Structure formats: structure tokens, C-alpha cells
Amino acid sequence: PATVDADPDRLRQVLANLVTNSAAAGARTVRIDILRDDRDRVGFRVADDGPGFPDHLLPSVFDRFVRGAAARSGSGAGLGLSIVRAVVTAHDGTVEASNGPPLGGARVTVRLPARQPDP
């Protein structure tokens, strides 16, 4: 099992923001994988089959008000991914964005401290 000490409502918000972002970018398929890097870190990866993040935006996708050209016609304010980063950071975690496998589009990987077993 991959268990973390975290606010479940905020983690649901992270997942909802990531899936909504994928749909807004034109993805038809979204895949969520649970990750267990080692005994100290667990997390998940949200991947889609959309166009991916524009390469020039990858370093700043988690900044407030950043929006790709395709998203500019939508109704979002460019805050979804910055909220993702804020929630993950508040839980002592990390988040990174990339493009590629398993579906060829955007990938966002969240890693959080694993819950340590009771002594």
C-alpha cells in the first residue's frame, strides 16, 4: 500500500485540477498511476493523450496565470496547476511536469512523504 498523511480533500482537489487540466487541453484519455519510489516517498502520476505541455512553458507551468495557447480560449484563469503545487508543497511533497509515455501527452508526477508505520 501507498499511504500518506495528508488532507484528503486537498488531494482530491489536486487530482481534480490535473484531470480537468487534461480535459481542457483536449485529452481523451487520462491515466493515473500510483507510485512507490521507496519507503520514504509515494505518490501518483497523471498522464494524458493530449498535446502535452508546450516545451517553452515546462519550466513555468506551475506558476500562477500561466496558460498554454490552446487554453487561452477557455474559461480558466491559469491557477489550477499553481494550486496543485501549493497543495503538494504544503504536504512536504514535490511535483513535476513533463511530456511523454505512457500516453504521449502531458505527465504530472506528485511525490509525498510516505506514512511511517507505527512503532
C-alpha positions as CSV (number, residue, x, y, z in Angstrom):
1,P,0.0,0.0,0.0
2,A,1.0,3.6,-0.6
3,T,-0.2,5.6,2.4
4,V,0.4,9.3,3.2
5,D,-0.6,11.7,6.0
6,A,-2.5,14.3,4.0
7,D,-5.7,16.2,3.8
8,P,-7.9,14.0,1.6
9,D,-10.0,17.0,0.4
10,R,-6.8,18.8,-0.8
11,L,-5.5,15.6,-2.5
12,R,-8.9,15.3,-4.3
13,Q,-8.5,18.9,-5.4
14,V,-5.1,18.1,-6.8
15,L,-6.4,15.2,-8.8
16,A,-9.5,17.1,-9.9
17,N,-7.3,20.0,-11.1
18,L,-5.0,17.7,-13.0
19,V,-7.7,15.8,-14.7
20,T,-9.6,19.0,-15.5
21,N,-6.4,20.4,-17.0
22,S,-6.0,17.4,-19.2
23,A,-9.6,17.6,-20.5
24,A,-9.3,21.3,-21.2
25,A,-6.2,20.6,-23.2
26,G,-8.0,18.2,-25.4
27,A,-7.0,14.8,-23.9
28,R,-9.5,12.0,-24.4
29,T,-7.7,9.5,-22.1
30,V,-6.3,10.2,-18.7
31,R,-4.3,7.6,-16.7
32,I,-3.5,7.7,-13.0
33,D,-0.7,5.5,-11.7
34,I,0.2,5.1,-8.0
35,L,3.9,5.3,-7.4
36,R,6.0,4.0,-4.6
37,D,9.6,5.2,-5.1
38,D,11.0,3.8,-1.8
39,R,10.0,3.5,1.8
40,D,10.0,7.3,2.2
41,R,8.2,8.6,-0.8
42,V,4.9,7.6,-2.5
43,G,2.7,9.4,-5.0
44,F,0.9,9.3,-8.3
45,R,1.3,10.3,-11.9
46,V,-1.4,11.7,-14.0
47,A,-0.8,11.2,-17.7
48,D,-2.9,12.0,-20.8
49,D,-3.0,11.6,-24.5
50,G,-3.4,15.3,-25.2
51,P,-0.9,17.6,-26.9
52,G,1.3,17.9,-23.8
53,F,2.8,21.0,-22.3
54,P,4.4,23.4,-24.8
55,D,8.2,22.9,-24.3
56,H,8.8,26.6,-23.6
57,L,6.2,26.5,-20.8
58,L,7.5,23.4,-19.0
59,P,9.7,25.4,-16.6
60,S,6.8,27.6,-15.6
61,V,3.6,25.5,-15.8
62,F,3.1,25.7,-12.0
63,D,3.4,29.5,-11.9
64,R,0.2,31.5,-11.4
65,F,-1.7,32.6,-14.5
66,V,0.4,30.6,-16.9
67,R,-1.8,29.2,-19.8
68,G,-0.9,27.5,-23.0
69,A,-2.1,29.0,-26.3
70,A,-4.8,26.3,-26.7
71,A,-6.2,27.1,-23.2
72,R,-6.4,30.8,-23.8
73,S,-9.8,30.5,-25.4
74,G,-11.1,28.6,-22.4
75,S,-12.6,29.9,-19.2
76,G,-9.7,29.1,-16.8
77,A,-7.6,31.7,-15.1
78,G,-4.3,29.7,-15.2
79,L,-4.5,28.9,-11.5
80,G,-5.1,25.1,-11.5
81,L,-1.5,23.9,-11.6
82,S,-0.3,26.6,-9.2
83,I,-2.9,25.3,-6.7
84,V,-1.6,21.8,-7.3
85,R,1.9,22.9,-6.5
86,A,0.8,24.9,-3.4
87,V,-1.1,21.9,-2.0
88,V,1.7,19.4,-2.7
89,T,4.3,21.8,-1.2
90,A,2.1,22.2,1.9
91,H,2.3,18.5,2.3
92,D,6.1,18.5,2.0
93,G,5.9,16.9,-1.4
94,T,7.2,17.6,-4.9
95,V,5.5,18.0,-8.2
96,E,7.0,17.9,-11.7
97,A,5.6,18.3,-15.2
98,S,6.8,16.6,-18.4
99,N,5.6,15.1,-21.6
100,G,5.8,11.5,-23.0
101,P,4.9,8.0,-22.1
102,P,2.7,6.2,-21.2
103,L,0.1,8.1,-23.3
104,G,2.3,10.6,-25.2
105,G,0.9,13.8,-23.8
106,A,1.3,15.7,-20.5
107,R,2.5,14.0,-17.3
108,V,2.4,15.4,-13.8
109,T,4.2,13.4,-11.1
110,V,3.4,14.1,-7.4
111,R,5.6,12.6,-4.7
112,L,4.7,12.9,-1.0
113,P,6.3,11.6,2.2
114,A,5.1,8.1,2.9
115,R,3.3,7.5,6.2
116,Q,5.7,5.8,8.5
117,P,4.4,2.6,10.3
118,D,3.6,2.9,13.9
119,P,6.5,1.6,16.1
